[in-house]
Amino acid sequence: MNLSDGDIEFILTIYDTSTSMMEDKVREKFATEFVRHLVDFGFDVKACYADIADHDSFLSDALDEWLEMEEEEEYEEEGEYIDEDEDDRW
């Protein structure tokens, strides 16, 4: 689901309100969970990556971590797909 500018502003306001009194260690974990929930609920975080990452260093780190995991999963899936095709030929 694509997010409008208003949606992004609303989500980041919720994030700011939630993290305003958190210590950095807790904010780091919260940012990771926040990004995970956005993805789980179908929000297209790749489309608004820059807007979210520029908002907060913890969100930026969480997005980078999520993107790395996403790319690794895609790579593994492609590798499995190729292996399955090779097995089918024999």
C-alpha positions as CSV (number, residue, x, y, z in Angstrom):
1,M,0.0,0.0,0.0
2,N,1.5,3.3,-1.0
3,L,1.5,6.1,1.5
4,S,0.6,9.6,0.8
5,D,2.5,12.5,2.2
6,G,-0.2,12.9,4.9
7,D,0.0,9.2,5.8
8,I,3.8,9.5,6.2
9,E,3.4,12.6,8.3
10,F,0.8,10.8,10.5
11,I,2.9,7.7,10.9
12,L,6.0,9.7,11.8
13,T,4.0,11.8,14.3
14,I,2.9,8.6,16.0
15,Y,6.5,7.4,16.0
16,D,7.7,10.7,17.5
17,T,5.1,10.7,20.2
18,S,5.9,7.1,21.1
19,T,9.6,7.6,21.3
20,S,9.8,11.0,23.0
21,M,10.6,9.6,26.4
22,M,12.5,6.5,25.4
23,E,16.2,5.8,26.0
24,D,18.3,5.2,22.9
25,K,18.6,1.5,23.4
26,V,14.8,1.1,23.6
27,R,14.3,3.5,20.7
28,E,16.6,1.3,18.5
29,K,14.5,-1.8,19.2
30,F,11.2,0.2,18.9
31,A,12.3,1.5,15.5
32,T,13.0,-2.0,14.3
33,E,9.6,-3.2,15.4
34,F,8.0,-0.1,14.0
35,V,9.4,-0.8,10.5
36,R,8.5,-4.5,10.8
37,H,4.9,-3.7,11.6
38,L,4.7,-1.2,8.7
39,V,5.8,-4.0,6.4
40,D,3.6,-6.6,8.0
41,F,0.6,-4.4,7.5
42,G,1.4,-4.0,3.8
43,F,2.8,-0.5,3.7
44,D,5.3,0.0,0.8
45,V,8.2,1.3,2.8
46,K,10.5,1.1,-0.2
47,A,8.4,3.8,-2.0
48,C,8.8,6.2,1.0
49,Y,12.2,4.9,2.2
50,A,13.9,8.3,2.0
51,D,11.1,10.2,3.8
52,I,11.2,7.7,6.7
53,A,14.9,7.3,6.8
54,D,15.6,11.0,6.8
55,H,13.3,11.5,9.8
56,D,15.3,9.7,12.5
57,S,18.6,7.9,12.7
58,F,17.0,4.9,14.4
59,L,14.4,4.6,11.7
60,S,17.2,4.9,9.1
61,D,19.1,2.0,10.7
62,A,16.0,-0.1,11.0
63,L,15.1,0.4,7.4
64,D,18.7,-0.4,6.3
65,E,18.5,-3.6,8.3
66,W,15.1,-4.5,6.9
67,L,16.3,-3.8,3.3
68,E,19.3,-6.0,3.8
69,M,17.2,-8.9,5.1
70,E,14.7,-8.4,2.2
71,E,17.5,-8.6,-0.4
72,E,19.0,-11.7,1.3
73,E,15.6,-13.4,1.2
74,E,15.1,-12.5,-2.4
75,Y,18.6,-13.8,-3.3
76,E,17.9,-17.0,-1.4
77,E,14.6,-17.5,-3.1
78,E,16.1,-17.0,-6.5
79,G,18.8,-19.5,-5.6
80,E,16.2,-22.1,-4.5
81,Y,14.2,-21.5,-7.6
82,I,17.3,-22.1,-9.8
83,D,18.1,-25.3,-7.8
84,E,14.6,-26.6,-8.2
85,D,14.7,-26.1,-12.0
86,E,18.0,-28.0,-12.2
87,D,16.5,-30.9,-10.2
88,D,13.5,-31.0,-12.4
89,R,15.6,-31.4,-15.5
90,W,17.2,-34.6,-14.3
